[in-house]
Amino acid sequence: MIKRKLKLNVDLGEKRKKDSVVEVECDRWGMPLDHFWRQRVLDSEHDNCVEFVEEKTIKKDSSLKKEKKKSAEEIDPEGDK
C-alpha cells in the first residue's frame, strides 16, 4: 500500500477547499482505496476536480562527480598540496 497526494482543484464540501492537498492511501496501481477519492479521481477525467501531485525525486548524477574530479586534476595534475 502506498500513499499519494491529491490536489483539489474545486471545493468538495466545507472541509475540503480548493488548492488543498490531501494524502490518500492507494493500491499498487496508484488508485485510491477509499471509495470517495476513487470516484473523484475517475470524475477528474471529465471535470478536472482533483489531480495527483507528483513528488520530485532527485537522482545523484555520476557524471557531475566525474567532472569535478576531472577539473581537480586539471588544476593540480600531480596531486601536490
C-alpha distance (Angstrom), angle and dihedral (degrees) to the residues before:
residue distance angle dihedral
M1 . . .
I2 3.80 . .
K3 3.78 134.1 .
R4 3.79 121.9 -129.8
K5 3.78 132.0 179.7
L6 3.79 124.0 -121.0
K7 3.80 122.6 -160.9
L8 3.80 115.0 -149.5
N9 3.80 114.5 -134.9
V10 3.83 94.1 -175.6
D11 3.81 136.4 30.0
L12 3.80 111.3 -87.0
G13 3.78 100.4 -170.1
E14 3.79 131.9 -48.9
K15 3.80 97.6 -55.4
R16 3.80 98.2 40.1
K17 3.80 108.1 65.4
K18 3.79 131.3 -177.7
D19 3.84 116.4 -83.1
S20 3.80 93.6 18.6
V21 3.80 119.8 130.1
V22 3.80 122.2 -133.6
E23 3.80 126.2 -168.0
V24 3.81 113.3 -140.5
E25 3.79 133.2 -177.9
C26 3.79 113.0 -115.1
D27 3.77 137.4 -172.3
R28 3.79 122.1 -113.2
W29 3.82 90.4 -83.7
G30 3.81 92.3 56.2
M31 3.83 98.9 -107.5
P32 3.83 116.2 134.2
L33 3.80 115.9 -106.4
D34 3.80 93.2 -146.5
H35 3.81 111.8 87.4
F36 3.83 94.2 -137.8
W37 3.81 94.5 54.2
R38 3.79 93.0 40.6
Q39 3.82 89.4 56.5
R40 3.82 91.5 47.2
V41 3.81 90.4 53.3
L42 3.81 90.6 50.2
D43 3.83 90.3 46.7
S44 3.79 90.9 50.6
E45 3.80 89.8 70.8
H46 3.81 86.2 71.4
D47 3.81 106.8 27.6
N48 3.85 104.6 19.2
C49 3.82 92.1 -129.7
V50 3.83 94.8 150.6
E51 3.77 136.8 15.8
F52 3.78 134.8 -170.4
V53 3.78 115.5 -108.2
E54 3.78 109.9 -135.3
E55 3.76 114.5 -144.4
K56 3.77 114.5 -137.8
T57 3.77 115.6 -122.2
I58 3.77 119.2 -155.6
K59 3.76 115.0 -143.7
K60 3.76 121.0 -161.4
D61 3.75 109.9 -118.2
S62 3.80 112.2 -139.3
S63 3.81 91.2 -165.2
L64 3.81 88.9 64.5
K65 3.81 90.2 57.3
K66 3.81 90.5 49.8
E67 3.80 90.7 51.5
K68 3.80 91.8 51.0
K69 3.80 90.9 49.3
K70 3.81 91.3 47.6
S71 3.80 93.0 50.1
A72 3.82 91.0 49.0
E73 3.82 90.0 53.3
E74 3.81 90.7 49.3
I75 3.80 90.6 54.5
D76 3.81 95.6 46.5
P77 3.82 111.6 10.3
E78 3.83 93.1 175.2
G79 3.79 93.8 52.2
D80 3.83 91.3 -126.4
K81 3.77 117.3 158.0
